[in-house]
Amino acid sequence: MQTDLDSYLEQYNTKRPHQGQMMEGQTPNSMFKKGLKLIPKEVRDYVA
């Protein structure tokens, strides 16, 4: 069951396009990484 969940989450976050407005078909993972760049480095190191 865990293997199935891991596989699903990998596909969900890195392969399928984000469905939000103005996301231009980017994946949730790529949007998350772009958002991290907006956070100050000392906070970003703690979050990521």
C-alpha positions in Angstrom: 0.0 0.0 0.0 2.8 2.4 0.8 4.5 1.8 -2.5 1.2 2.6 -4.3 0.8 5.8 -2.3 4.4 6.9 -3.0 3.9 6.2 -6.7 0.7 8.3 -6.7 2.3 11.2 -4.9 5.3 11.2 -7.2 3.0 11.4 -10.2 0.6 13.9 -8.6 3.4 16.4 -7.6 5.9 16.0 -10.4 4.2 14.8 -13.6 0.6 16.2 -13.8 0.1 19.9 -14.5 -1.2 22.2 -11.7 -4.9 23.0 -12.1 -4.8 26.4 -10.5 -5.4 29.6 -12.5 -2.4 31.2 -14.1 -0.1 28.2 -13.3 0.6 27.7 -17.0 0.6 23.9 -16.8 3.5 23.7 -14.3 3.6 20.9 -11.8 2.9 21.5 -8.1 6.5 20.6 -7.3 7.9 23.2 -9.7 5.5 25.9 -8.2 6.6 25.0 -4.7 10.3 25.4 -5.7 9.6 28.8 -7.2 7.8 29.8 -4.1 10.8 28.8 -1.9 12.9 31.4 -3.8 10.7 34.1 -2.4 11.3 33.2 1.2 14.3 34.6 3.1 17.2 32.1 3.1 17.2 31.4 6.8 13.6 30.5 6.7 13.9 28.6 3.5 16.6 26.3 4.9 14.3 25.4 7.8 11.3 24.7 5.5 13.1 22.8 2.7 
